[in-house]
Amino acid sequence: MYVNKPHRKSGYDYNQSGAYFVTICIKDRKCLFGRIENEQLIHNHLGVIANECLEEIPKHFEEVELGEYIVMPNHIHCVILITTDNSENSSIKIMSSTPKRRYEKLPIIVANYKAAVTRRINKEVSDNDFGWQISFYDHIIRDDFGLGNIYNYIRNNPLTWNKDLENTEFYSVFSVEERRKKSKEFYQTLCKKSK
């Protein structure tokens, strides 16, 4: 079974203003948040909890906004915007790869979100089998083109569930190496401008 390894960008300051495409998976990619039926996303109670906790993120972190997001049956996609530069320009800026490092805001946001969801599920749902996969995947969004592509992908995720790399029924036909390769290619091409 494929397991995500911690995937942080070495030397990148997550306190910088910018946008981040984040994917968080349920342990063993179990479909505990609901199901896709006729290309429609149907949340169960756990999915509602996960959704509500996502919407609460900006209330708990200053200078953090939640962009497009979706709670899929076994994973979450969201865009987290860290707006520390007080800029009135809405476009995403090209970001430096050698900033000063202080503390990493993005992993703190994700860890707090995962903890909040887990607490609520354990409180509201007895005898549950819920748990998160270790770590999460993130992609730095460098421009408005990439942001637009990611927003479209998130909005259309239920329509593409049968070919989703997080869907165990789809990816189980691939070897671990094939799935890693396909996942890497997917994230690399998602924000690449066509020539």
C-alpha positions as CSV (number, residue, x, y, z in Angstrom):
1,M,0.0,0.0,0.0
2,Y,1.2,3.5,-0.9
3,V,2.0,5.8,2.0
4,N,2.6,9.5,1.7
5,K,6.0,10.6,3.1
6,P,6.3,14.1,4.7
7,H,6.7,16.4,1.7
8,R,8.0,19.8,2.8
9,K,9.8,22.2,0.5
10,S,13.4,22.5,1.8
11,G,14.3,26.2,2.4
12,Y,10.8,27.5,1.8
13,D,9.3,29.8,4.4
14,Y,5.7,28.9,4.8
15,N,5.0,32.2,6.6
16,Q,5.4,34.0,3.2
17,S,2.3,35.4,1.6
18,G,1.0,32.9,-0.9
19,A,-1.3,30.2,-1.8
20,Y,-0.9,26.5,-1.1
21,F,-2.8,23.5,-2.6
22,V,-3.2,21.0,0.3
23,T,-4.3,17.4,0.2
24,I,-5.0,15.5,3.4
25,C,-6.0,11.8,3.4
26,I,-7.8,9.5,5.7
27,K,-5.7,6.7,7.0
28,D,-5.6,3.8,4.5
29,R,-7.8,6.0,2.3
30,K,-11.0,4.6,3.8
31,C,-14.1,6.4,2.5
32,L,-15.3,7.6,5.9
33,F,-16.6,11.1,4.8
34,G,-19.3,10.0,2.5
35,R,-19.6,8.7,-1.1
36,I,-19.9,9.7,-4.7
37,E,-23.1,8.7,-6.3
38,N,-24.0,9.6,-9.9
39,E,-21.0,12.0,-9.9
40,Q,-22.6,13.8,-6.9
41,L,-20.7,14.1,-3.5
42,I,-22.8,13.0,-0.6
43,H,-21.4,13.7,2.9
44,N,-22.2,11.6,5.9
45,H,-21.9,13.0,9.5
46,L,-18.1,12.7,9.5
47,G,-17.9,14.5,6.2
48,V,-20.1,17.3,7.6
49,I,-17.7,17.6,10.6
50,A,-14.7,17.8,8.3
51,N,-16.3,20.4,6.2
52,E,-17.4,22.6,9.1
53,C,-13.9,22.4,10.6
54,L,-12.4,23.5,7.3
55,E,-14.6,26.6,7.3
56,E,-13.5,27.4,10.8
57,I,-9.7,27.7,9.9
58,P,-9.7,31.5,9.2
59,K,-11.4,32.1,12.6
60,H,-8.4,30.5,14.3
61,F,-5.5,31.9,12.4
62,E,-4.9,35.6,11.6
63,E,-3.9,36.5,8.1
64,V,-5.1,33.1,6.8
65,E,-7.9,32.7,4.3
66,L,-9.5,29.5,2.9
67,G,-9.8,29.4,-0.9
68,E,-11.6,26.7,-2.9
69,Y,-12.0,23.4,-1.0
70,I,-13.8,20.1,-1.1
71,V,-14.2,17.2,1.4
72,M,-14.1,14.0,-0.8
73,P,-15.0,10.6,0.6
74,N,-11.5,9.8,1.7
75,H,-9.5,13.0,1.3
76,I,-9.6,16.8,1.4
77,H,-8.4,19.3,-1.1
78,C,-8.1,22.9,-0.1
79,V,-6.3,26.1,-1.0
80,I,-4.9,27.9,2.0
81,L,-4.0,31.6,1.5
82,I,-1.5,33.1,3.9
83,T,-1.9,36.9,3.5
84,T,0.9,38.4,5.6
85,D,2.0,41.1,3.2
86,N,-1.1,43.4,3.4
87,S,-1.0,43.7,-0.3
88,E,-4.1,45.0,-2.1
89,N,-3.0,43.1,-5.3
90,S,-5.1,40.0,-5.6
91,S,-2.8,38.1,-7.9
92,I,-0.3,35.5,-6.7
93,K,3.3,36.7,-6.6
94,I,6.3,34.7,-7.8
95,M,7.9,33.5,-4.5
96,S,11.5,33.4,-3.5
97,S,13.0,30.0,-2.8
98,T,15.6,31.3,-0.2
99,P,13.6,33.2,2.5
100,K,14.3,33.5,6.2
101,R,12.9,30.5,8.1
102,R,11.1,31.2,11.4
103,Y,8.3,28.7,12.0
104,E,6.2,26.9,9.5
105,K,2.7,28.2,9.5
106,L,1.2,25.8,7.0
107,P,2.0,22.6,8.9
108,I,0.6,24.2,12.1
109,I,-2.7,25.0,10.3
110,V,-3.0,21.5,8.9
111,A,-2.1,19.9,12.3
112,N,-4.7,22.0,14.1
113,Y,-7.3,21.2,11.5
114,K,-6.7,17.4,11.7
115,A,-6.8,17.6,15.5
116,A,-10.1,19.6,15.5
117,V,-11.7,17.1,13.2
118,T,-10.5,14.1,15.2
119,R,-11.7,15.6,18.5
120,R,-15.2,16.3,17.1
121,I,-15.5,12.9,15.5
122,N,-14.4,11.1,18.8
123,K,-16.9,13.3,20.8
124,E,-19.9,12.9,18.4
125,V,-19.4,9.4,16.9
126,S,-18.9,6.5,19.3
127,D,-17.1,3.4,18.1
128,N,-15.6,5.1,15.0
129,D,-12.7,3.9,12.9
130,F,-11.4,7.3,12.0
131,G,-7.8,8.3,11.7
132,W,-5.6,10.5,9.5
133,Q,-2.8,9.5,7.2
134,I,0.5,10.8,8.5
135,S,1.5,14.2,7.1
136,F,-0.1,15.8,4.0
137,Y,0.8,16.8,0.5
138,D,1.2,20.5,-0.5
139,H,1.9,22.4,-3.7
140,I,3.0,26.0,-3.8
141,I,0.8,27.9,-6.2
142,R,3.0,30.4,-8.0
143,D,0.6,32.3,-10.2
144,D,-3.0,33.0,-11.1
145,F,-2.9,30.4,-13.9
146,G,-2.0,27.6,-11.4
147,L,-4.6,28.9,-9.0
148,G,-7.3,28.8,-11.7
149,N,-6.3,25.2,-12.7
150,I,-6.4,24.0,-9.1
151,Y,-9.7,25.7,-8.4
152,N,-11.2,24.0,-11.4
153,Y,-9.8,20.7,-10.4
154,I,-11.2,21.0,-6.9
155,R,-14.7,22.0,-8.1
156,N,-14.7,19.1,-10.6
157,N,-13.2,16.4,-8.3
158,P,-16.5,14.5,-7.8
159,L,-16.9,14.3,-11.6
160,T,-13.5,12.7,-11.9
161,W,-13.7,10.3,-8.9
162,N,-13.5,7.2,-11.0
163,K,-9.9,8.3,-12.1
164,D,-8.9,10.0,-8.8
165,L,-5.4,8.9,-7.6
166,E,-6.9,8.9,-4.0
167,N,-9.7,6.5,-5.0
168,T,-8.5,3.1,-3.9
169,E,-10.7,1.3,-6.5
170,F,-8.9,3.2,-9.3
171,Y,-5.3,3.2,-8.0
172,S,-5.2,-0.4,-6.7
173,V,-4.5,-1.6,-10.3
174,F,-1.2,0.3,-10.2
175,S,2.0,-0.7,-8.4
176,V,3.3,1.5,-5.7
177,E,6.0,3.0,-8.1
178,E,3.4,3.5,-10.9
179,R,1.1,5.4,-8.5
180,R,3.9,7.6,-7.2
181,K,5.0,8.4,-10.7
182,K,1.4,9.2,-11.8
183,S,0.9,11.3,-8.7
184,K,4.1,13.3,-9.3
185,E,3.2,13.8,-13.0
186,F,-0.3,15.0,-12.0
187,Y,0.9,17.7,-9.6
188,Q,3.6,18.8,-12.0
189,T,1.2,19.2,-15.0
190,L,-1.7,20.7,-13.0
191,C,-0.1,24.2,-13.0
192,K,1.9,24.0,-16.3
193,K,0.8,26.4,-18.9
194,S,0.1,24.8,-22.3
195,K,2.3,26.2,-25.1
